[in-house]
Amino acid sequence: MAAMLIHSVGHGARTLDEFLALLRAGAIEVLVDIRTAPYSRKHPHFTGAALADAVRLGSVAYLHLKGLGGWRTAPPSSPHAALKEPGFRGYADHLASSDFARDYAMLRSLAEGHSAAFM
């Protein structure tokens, strides 16, 4: 059985052309956007719909799996009290959710048959 490889990529302050060149260089076939809210005020070309349209023009599929994203709120009963940062605690709790499990399974399934990257 071949090892599965899932690339990670961030947009940072890149131009759209630079970002698309990264995808081409990695021979990426599927870009999975795991941002809970796929939005960028500073770089609107990385907002969900605009990004989806741009990568599709380059023959890269785009899929938004927000169940993998952050910005989660921990309940007061969180079992992860050792994590002092509320955001980390919230995400640790989210890792046990059905939303996370569903989207993680989808990401793995995509990566089994395609060159995939998440952002």
Secondary structure, 3 states (H helix, E strand, C coil): CCCCCEEECCCCCCCHHHHHHHHHHCCCCEEEECCCCCCCCCCHHHCHHHHHHHHHHCCCEEEECHHHCCCCCCCCCCCCCCCCCHHHHHHHHHCCCHHHHHHHHHHHHHHHHCCEEEC
